[in-house]
Amino acid sequence: MPLIRAVTAADEAAFTAAARASRRLHRPWVQPPCDAEAFARYLARFDGVAHHGFVVELQGELAGAINLTHIVMGALRSGYLGYFAFRGFEGCGLMTQGLEAVVRHAFRHLGLHRVEANIQPANTASIALARRCGFQLEGYSPRYLKIAGRWRDHERWARVKA
């Protein structure tokens, strides 16, 4: 059973090494921090209020990361999810367990009503993960996010608290 916990500064070496080893797996979907400077910027985003960063850990090894960001409360009560597995841990169910745990945390402890994941249409593994975790396709956003220097189209997948 994986452990889901907040990412910390102590994760820098393991996280950046795993990200470097996973470049081929991640391209062109995401660009996780691969060095100390990029990791410091990544970690600085997580304020524990509107932006939360988690790692999925199995027996002391980092298996992946899940970010819950841009949380808006009030009438919306929503946030955005981003996630990626590290090489060697893809396709073994750990990210499914991790994503389910983060979504439960968002609904039960953070008081969110909705979480959304924006996924590039060709990223079939990420779409399959969202489906397994109960997300529904809501729409299509052309040129939604700039990744690796290019504006990329995304599908909007969301899950609403039952």
C-alpha positions as CSV (number, residue, x, y, z in Angstrom):
1,M,0.0,0.0,0.0
2,P,1.5,3.4,-1.0
3,L,2.0,6.2,1.4
4,I,0.6,9.6,0.3
5,R,2.2,12.6,2.0
6,A,3.2,16.2,1.4
7,V,6.3,16.8,-0.6
8,T,9.1,18.3,1.4
9,A,12.5,19.8,0.9
10,A,14.0,16.5,2.1
11,D,12.6,14.9,-1.1
12,E,14.8,17.0,-3.4
13,A,17.5,14.4,-4.2
14,A,15.2,11.5,-4.7
15,F,12.6,13.5,-6.6
16,T,15.0,15.2,-9.0
17,A,16.8,11.9,-9.7
18,A,13.4,10.1,-10.3
19,A,12.3,13.0,-12.6
20,R,15.6,12.8,-14.6
21,A,15.2,9.1,-15.0
22,S,11.6,9.6,-16.1
23,R,12.2,12.2,-18.8
24,R,11.3,9.8,-21.7
25,L,8.1,8.6,-19.8
26,H,7.0,12.2,-19.1
27,R,7.7,13.7,-22.6
28,P,5.7,15.6,-23.9
29,W,3.1,15.6,-21.1
30,V,4.8,17.2,-18.1
31,Q,8.2,18.6,-17.1
32,P,8.8,17.8,-13.5
33,P,11.8,19.5,-11.8
34,C,15.0,17.8,-12.6
35,D,17.5,19.9,-10.6
36,A,17.8,21.6,-7.2
37,E,16.8,25.1,-8.5
38,A,13.7,23.8,-10.4
39,F,12.7,21.7,-7.3
40,A,13.0,24.7,-5.0
41,R,10.7,26.7,-7.4
42,Y,8.3,23.7,-7.5
43,L,8.3,23.3,-3.7
44,A,7.8,27.1,-3.2
45,R,4.4,26.9,-5.0
46,F,2.9,24.8,-2.3
47,D,1.5,27.1,0.4
48,G,-0.8,24.5,2.1
49,V,-3.8,26.7,1.3
50,A,-4.4,27.2,-2.4
51,H,-1.7,24.8,-3.6
52,H,-0.8,21.4,-2.2
53,G,1.9,19.0,-3.4
54,F,2.0,15.3,-2.6
55,V,4.3,12.4,-3.3
56,V,3.3,8.8,-3.7
57,E,5.8,6.7,-1.8
58,L,6.3,2.9,-1.7
59,Q,8.7,1.4,0.8
60,G,10.8,4.6,0.9
61,E,10.9,5.1,-2.9
62,L,9.1,7.9,-4.7
63,A,6.6,6.4,-7.1
64,G,5.0,9.6,-8.3
65,A,3.6,13.1,-7.5
66,I,0.1,14.6,-7.3
67,N,-0.5,18.3,-7.1
68,L,-3.8,19.9,-6.1
69,T,-3.5,23.6,-7.0
70,H,-5.4,26.8,-7.7
71,I,-8.0,26.0,-5.1
72,V,-10.9,28.5,-4.9
73,M,-13.3,28.4,-2.1
74,G,-16.5,30.3,-1.8
75,A,-19.3,29.2,-4.1
76,L,-16.9,27.3,-6.4
77,R,-14.9,25.1,-3.9
78,S,-12.8,23.7,-6.6
79,G,-9.2,22.8,-7.4
80,Y,-7.0,21.5,-10.2
81,L,-5.1,18.2,-10.2
82,G,-1.8,17.4,-11.9
83,Y,-0.1,14.1,-11.6
84,F,2.7,11.9,-12.9
85,A,4.3,8.5,-12.1
86,F,8.1,8.0,-12.0
87,R,9.7,5.4,-14.2
88,G,9.4,1.9,-12.9
89,F,6.2,2.7,-11.1
90,E,3.9,3.3,-14.0
91,G,1.0,0.9,-14.7
92,C,1.1,-0.9,-11.3
93,G,-1.9,0.8,-9.6
94,L,0.0,3.1,-7.2
95,M,-1.1,6.3,-8.9
96,T,-4.7,5.1,-8.9
97,Q,-4.5,4.6,-5.1
98,G,-2.6,7.9,-4.7
99,L,-5.1,9.9,-6.8
100,E,-8.0,8.4,-4.9
101,A,-6.4,9.3,-1.6
102,V,-5.8,12.9,-2.7
103,V,-9.3,13.3,-4.0
104,R,-10.7,12.0,-0.7
105,H,-8.5,14.4,1.1
106,A,-9.7,17.3,-1.1
107,F,-13.4,16.4,-0.4
108,R,-13.2,15.4,3.2
109,H,-10.5,17.6,4.7
110,L,-10.2,20.6,2.4
111,G,-14.0,21.0,1.8
112,L,-13.8,21.0,-2.0
113,H,-16.9,20.2,-4.1
114,R,-15.1,19.6,-7.4
115,V,-11.6,18.6,-8.6
116,E,-10.6,19.0,-12.2
117,A,-7.7,17.4,-14.3
118,N,-6.8,18.9,-17.7
119,I,-5.2,16.2,-19.8
120,Q,-3.7,16.2,-23.3
121,P,-5.9,14.1,-25.6
122,A,-3.1,11.8,-26.6
123,N,-2.1,11.0,-23.0
124,T,-4.1,7.8,-22.9
125,A,-2.5,6.6,-19.6
126,S,-3.5,9.8,-17.8
127,I,-7.0,9.6,-19.2
128,A,-7.3,6.0,-18.1
129,L,-6.2,6.9,-14.6
130,A,-8.8,9.8,-14.4
131,R,-11.5,7.4,-15.6
132,R,-10.5,4.7,-13.1
133,C,-10.8,7.4,-10.4
134,G,-14.3,8.4,-11.4
135,F,-13.6,11.5,-13.4
136,Q,-16.0,12.4,-16.2
137,L,-15.1,14.1,-19.5
138,E,-16.6,17.6,-19.5
139,G,-15.1,19.3,-22.5
140,Y,-12.2,20.3,-24.7
141,S,-9.9,23.3,-24.3
142,P,-7.8,24.3,-27.4
143,R,-4.3,25.6,-26.6
144,Y,-5.0,25.4,-22.9
145,L,-1.6,25.1,-21.3
146,K,2.0,25.9,-22.4
147,I,4.1,22.8,-21.9
148,A,7.7,22.4,-23.3
149,G,7.3,25.8,-25.1
150,R,4.1,24.9,-26.9
151,W,0.5,25.7,-26.3
152,R,-1.3,22.3,-26.0
153,D,-4.9,21.3,-26.3
154,H,-6.4,19.6,-23.2
155,E,-9.5,17.7,-22.3
156,R,-11.3,18.7,-19.1
157,W,-12.0,15.8,-16.7
158,A,-13.7,16.5,-13.4
159,R,-15.0,14.7,-10.4
160,V,-17.7,16.2,-8.1
161,K,-18.2,15.2,-4.5
162,A,-21.0,12.7,-4.2
